[in-house]
Every structure is written in structure tokens, then in C-alpha cells.
Amino acid sequence: MAVPLASKLSTTHRHPSLFPNSPCPSPAFPSRFLSLSLTGTGSNPNSNANGLSLTRYSLASLHRRLTPPPALDSDVPHPLHKGLVNLKNSKSFEQWDSLTAIFSGASNVPFLLMQLPQIILNARNLLAGNKTALLAVPWLGMFTGLLGNLSLLSYFTKKREKEVIVVQTLGVVSQYVVFAQLAMAEAMPLAYFVVTTGVVAAGLILNFMNYFNMVNTGIWRCWEDFITVGGLSALPQIMWSTFVPYIPNSILPGAMSFIVAVAAVFMARTGRLSEQGVKFVGGISGWTATLLFMWMPVSQMWTNLLNPDNIRGLSAFSMLLAMIGNVLMVPRALFIRDFMWFTGSTWASLFYGYGNLVCLYWFNAISREFFLAATVGLFSWIGMAFWRDTVVYGYSSPMSSLKELVFGS
């Protein structure tokens, strides 16, 4: 009985779709596991029992070694939680692994559809010679979004999540197209556009090289330090600016955050922080990018509260696309136990896409049927993601998946 089990594990271990984030076979599987399991196949009448006992020992060891990372350790290149799955469920696990990757890749469609109308409108205004119309596009706020996309691109490149890498890359490219249009309309200073071009080019090239393990470690660290300092400086400033003029207009939050970020990076690189401290600094860029995007619905709802008449200016279709694009990534984030990704996607789905649909419905800007369809679709999808995750992991309750996501195993 031990031989088929060992053979099954060997096949599973080498199957590329079960470990899509690993460039090579995972070292977490003990090499002695297969050899010990095969020793019970001789003429000894107790061989089956010995093989089973060794197999059980190996599975217990495997369970201890392949544990999901805690929430604050989401920023790891190769999650190892997949070894926890009951071997009997490996086929359904593999199928769900593939489906969640397809879902996250499909989010490209709604996100691209959200960007195209602005790009087309800008092109029409440029062709008509109406350059002043492009002055309404806030390039400074878009630059913050671009920095967020680049930070998340670097984060998912390290995790080898191909589908989401494409999502973030398209986000960077589509925003850069808008920047180019603004520069042609002289709505964005040329010097800032040149700097933006350099940042975009460096970000895309370095992430491409890092994905194929072609970039120097020191150069990659410099890039990570750049996006860490940039993201940590931008986040408090954006949050502060949301509430102006109810609070004084000031660059103090951004300046103070910049100093703290530079000091943290300097201490991490000069060995003045503990190992846990260095890991924390390394994960700042991903979290600040997530928080930047999470702040968008807060800012929008604050605007809705102050100017309820402007709610009708929101596009219900755009909000629906935002909801769909983000919620499509929830199953994958839950499946690979990425707390940061799950938090950002769920928050954006509920509070940006769906939250604005609630505001539109409250002010009678959309029909009841439209709102009910969006509500049922959103919560049914999230419920399905938790149910399916519970099944493939062999748990008895979705709370087990949620607990593992937040606290690890």
C-alpha cells in the first residue's frame, strides 16, 4: 500500500500546475520520504504496516513543514501551503488552482474596458485640437496610481503570479498612454513626463528581468527601495489631501513619511534591523500600494457625502466593471493564502465598485433590477470562492480557510 502512495506523491511533486510559483521542485518535500515508503515492499510480512507507519510519519513531517505563511508574511516568492491538501483531493485541488488562475487573468477584461473610454476620449480631443479638455485629467493623482501599479507588479513578480502580472502590466501601460496624451496636450509638464517615462521603463524592464531571474540582486534591491520610499511617502499625503479644505493644506505628512521611509530603508540595508524588521521593510511597498488603492473608495465616498448631487456623474457601468475586475481575483488570493491581495481585492470590490453602486441606487441613479443583480452576483461569487476553497482543502467550515488566510496554520 505504501508504494502507490509514494508514487502518487512523486508524480504530484513534479506536476508543474500544482506548483506554478516554483521555478524548480520544492525542497520542502523530504527526499527520504520516497525511499522510506518504498522499503516496505519486500517479503517481510510486516512490510505493509512498516510502510504505512513511515508514510504517516512523513505526512506529519510534511504538514509541519508546509504551513501557510502568516498574514504579515504574504510577501514571499513561493507560498508552500499547497502541501497541506489531502492527497485524495489532489485532482480537485489542481483543477481549482487552474480555475482561480484563469479568473484572475480574466480580470484584465473589465480593467481594460475601464481605461479605454478615457484613452479614446483624450484621443478625440487631441485630434479635434481641444487640448484644454485634457486639463481636467488629474495627472498627479494618476501618477500615484501608477506607482501603486508598479509596486504591485514587483510584488506579484516575486510571487510568480503570471495572470496578475499581466493585469498590473496593462494597468501601467494604459496609464502611461494617458500620460503621453496629457504631455502632447501640454496638460502635464514635459519634465515630469520624462521622469515618468524613465520610471515606467525601468519598472517594466526590471520586473521582466526579475521574473526570468536575469536581474542583479543589488539592482533589484535599489528598485524595491525606490518603490518603498515612493509608496510610503505618497500614502499619508494622499490620505491627508482627501480632507482638504477641512484641514490645512500641507505637504508635512508626505515629507515626514519620506524621512521615515528613507531611514527605514537605510537601516534595513546597513544591517541595523533584526531579521523580522528587514522582512517588514521588504513588505512595505506591497502593503502601501494596496492601501493606496484601498483609499480610493474612501476618497470617493467622502466626495459623495460632501457633494451628493455629483453622484449622478459617476458611471454605473464603470463601477460595475471595477467590482467585477476586483472580485474575480478574490478566489485566487484566498487559494494561495495571500492576505494582502485578498484584503485589497475584497475591499475594492465591496467599497469601491459595490459601494458606489449603493450610492447610485440610493439616489435613484440606477434601477432596482440592476442593483439587485449586482448584489446577488457579488455575494454569490464570494460565497462560492469560500465554499470551493473549503472543499479542495478538505476543511469542514469556510472559517478554517479564513483563519488560515489571516493567521497562517
N, C-alpha and C positions, 0 to 999 in steps of 0.2 A: 504493500500500500504506500510505502514511502517513496518508491520510485516514480510513480505517476505524479505525485505531488511535487517532488523535486523537479521533474521535467517541466511541469506546468509553470513553476516559478522561474525556471531558467528561460523559458520562452517569453514569459511576461516581462522579465527583466530586460530582455533585448528588444522588446517591441517599441519602436520609436514613438508611436502615438500615445503610449502610456506615460512617457517622459519627454514631452515635446520641449520642455525648457532646459533639458540637459544635453550638452553637446557630446557627451560621452557617457558610457554606462555608469550608473550611480554607484559610488563606492560605499554607500550605506548598506548595501546587501553584503553580509558576511560571506567571504569566499569559502569558508569552511561549511557553510550551510548545505551546499550541494553534495560535497564529498561525504559529510557525516550522514546525510539522508540516504546515500547510496550504500552505506556499509551494511545495512540490514537486509541484503538481498541474497545472502549466501545460503548454505544448507542448514545453518543453525535454526532450530525450531522456534527460537525466541527472536528471530530476526525481525519479524514484523513489529513486534512490541517495541524492540530497541529502536527501530527506525521511526516509529511513531513518537516515542519519547523524545528522540533527538529533534524531530521535526517540531514538536510542541515547544521545546526549548528554544529552537531557532526562531519560531514565530514570536515568542515572548521577547526575545532579544531584538527582533525586528521592530516590534511595537514600541520598545523603549527608544530605539534609535531614530525611527521615522516619525517624529512628532511635529504637528503643525507649529509654526513659529507664533509667538505672542503677537498681539496687535501692534506693538511698537516696533517689532522686528519684521514688519511687512516688506521692508526694503532689502530683500535677499534675492540673489540671482536665480537660484534654483530651489523652489519650495520642495520639501521632502515628504509632504503629508500623504502622498499617494500610496505609500506602502501600507497604510493603515486599513485599506479596504479589504473586506472579507474576500478570500480567494474565489469563492463561489460566485461573487458578484462582479468578477473582473470584466466580463463581456459588457454588462450594462454600464460599468464604470467607464470603459473605453468609449462606448457609444455616447455617453453624456459628456465626456471630455471633448469629443469631436463636435458635438452639437453646440456646446457652450462657446467653443472657438468660432463656429460659424455665426452664432448670434452676435458675438462681439464684432466680428468682421462686417456683419450686415448693418451695424450702426453707422457705417460710412455713408449709407444712402441718405438717411434723414439729415445727418450733419451737413452733407454736401448740398442737399436741397435748401438748407437754411442759409448757406453762404451765397449760392448762385444769384438770388434776386438782387442782392446788394451789388454784386460784381456787374451784373447786366445793367442795372440802373446807372451805375457810375460810368460804364462804357457808353451808354446812350447820351448821358450828359456831356461827356467829353467830345463825342462825335458832333453833338449839336453846338459845341462851343460854350456850353453853360457851366463854366468852371466854378462859379460861386455856389452851385448846388452841392458841391463836394465839401464845402466848408462845414456843412452840418455833420460830417462824419468825424467822430472824436478819435483822432489818431493816437493820442496819448493813452486813452483807455484801451484801445486796441493793442498798443504795444505791451501793456500789462498782460493782456490775454495771450499775446504771442510768447511772452516769457513763460507764462504758465504752460502753454503747449510744449515748448522746448524742454521745460523741466520734466513734464510727464513723459515726453518722448525718451528722455535719458533714463527715467525710472523704468519704463517698460522695456527698453532695450536691454537693460541689465537682467530683466526677468525673462527675456526671450519670448515675449508675448507678441507674436507676429501680427495678429489681426489688429491689436490695439496700437501697435507701432504704425500701421498704415493709417489708422484713424487720426493719430496725433500728427503724422507727417502731412496728411491732407489739410489738417487744421492750420499748420504752419504755412504751407504753400498758398492756401486760399487767402489767408490774412496778408501774406506778402504781396499777392496780386492787388489787393485793395490798397496797400501802402504805395505800390508803384503807380496806381491810378491817382492817388492823392498827391504824389510827388509831381506827376505830369500836370495836374491842375494847380500846382503851387499851393495846395492846401496843407502841405507838410514841408517844412524846411528841407532843402536838399542835403544839408549836412547830417540831419537826423536820419534821412533816408539812406545815406551812405553807411552810417553806423548800423542801421537796421539790416541792410544787405549783408554786411560783414558778420553780424551775429547769426543771421539765418543760415548763411553759407557755412560758417564754422559749425553750427549746431547740427545741420543735416549731414555734413561730411564726417564729423567726429562720431556721431551716433551710428552712421553706416559702417564706419571702420570698426567701431567697438562691437557691433553685432557680429562681425566676422573675425573678431579677435585680431585686428590689424593695427590697433592704435597703441601707442606707448602709454604705459601706466601713468607716468608723470604728466603727460599732456592731458589725459582724461581727468586726472585729479584737478588740474587747473580749470578745466571746463566745469567740473562739478562745483568747485569753489565759486566760480563766476555765477552760476545759476542759483547757488545757495545764498550768496550775498544779495543778488538782484531780487530774488523772491522774498527774502526776509525783510528787505528794505521796502519793497512795494506794498506788502500786505498791510502793515499798520497805517501807511499813508492813505491807501485806498479806503480802509475802514473809517479813518478819521474824516476824509473828504466827503463821505456819504452824508454826514450830518451837518455840513456847512450849508447855510449860514447860522444854524442854531448853536454852533460852536465856532470859535475863531478859526479863520483860515490860516493854516500854519504848515510848514514843512518839518516841524520839530519831530513828529512821530517817525517819519521816514529817515531823518538824519540820525536820530538815536538808534533806530533799528540797524542802520547801516554800520554804525560804530560797533554795536554788539555783534553783528554778523561777522565783520572783519576780525574782531577779537576772538570769536569762537573758532573760526577757520584757522587763524594763526596758531591758536593753542592746540588745535587738533593736529595740525601739520608739524608742529615742533615737539610733539610728544608730551605736552603738559596736561593732557587729559587722560583719564582712565580709558580702558578698552570700551567700556559701556558709553563713556562720553564721546569717544570718537565715532562710535556707531550711531549715536544720537545725532551728532552734527551731520553725518553722512546721509541721514534720512530726512533732514530738514527741507531740502529742496522739493522732494515729492509732496511732503505734507503742506508746505506753503503754497505750492501750485494748486493742490486740492482745495485748500481753504480759500484761495483767491476765487476759484470757480464757485465754491460754496457761498461766497459772499455776494455773488451776482443776484440770486433771488432775494436776499435780504435788502440789497440796494433797490431792486425793482419794486418790492413790496412797500418799502419806505416811500418811494416816489408815488406809488398808487395811493398811499394813505394821505400824503400831502396834497396830491392833485388828482382826486378821484375822477374828474372829467376827462383826464388824459388816458384813462384805462381803455377807452374805445380806440385809441390809436394803436394799441397792441394788435398784432396779427394772431388770431386764434390758431391758424394753421402753423405758424412758426412755433408757437408754444407747444402744440401737439407734436411737432417734429422733435423739439428739444426733449420732451417727455419720452418719446419712443426711442430716440437715439441713446439716451442715458439708461433707460430701463432694460434695453437689450443687452447691456454689459453686466447687469446685476448677477445673472446666473453664473457667468464665468468668474467674476470676482468672488462670489461665495464659494464656488467649486474649488478654486486654488487657495482659498483662505487668505485673501488679500484684504485686510481690514481697511486700509487706506482707500483702495479702489472702490470697495463696496460702499464705504461711507460717502465718498464723493458722488458716485453714480446714483445711489438711492436718494441722497439729499437733493441733487439736481432734478431727479425725476419727480419727487414729491413737492418740492418747494419752488422750483423754477418753472418747470413745464406745467405740472398739475396745479400748483399754487396759483399761477396766473390764470389758468382756466377757471379756477374757482372764483377769482376776482371778476373775470369776464362774465361768468354766469350770474354772479351776484348783482352786477349792473345791467343785466339783460342784454349783453352784447353777443351771446351765443344761445342757441336753442337748448331746451332741456334734453332732447334726444342726443345731441352732440356731447353734452356734458356727461350724461349717464353712460354713454358708450365709452368715453374716455375713462371714466371712473371704474367701470366693470373691467375693461381691458387692462388697466394698470394694476389693480389689486389682484386680479386673477393671475396675471403673469408673475407677480412677486410671490404669490402663494404657490404657484406651480414650481417656481425655482426652488423654494424651500422644501416642498414635498419631494421633488425629484432628487434633490441633494440628500435628503434623509434616506431615501430608498437605496441609492447607489453606495452610500457609506454604511448601510446596514444598521442605522440608528432607529430607535423607536419613536423619537419625537424631533420635530424641527428645532426645538430649543437646544438639542445637543449640537446641531450644526452651528447655531448662533453662538453658543458658549465657546465652541472650538474656534470660531472665527475671531472672537473678541479676546479670549484669554489663552488660546492655544490649548494643547492637550495636557 
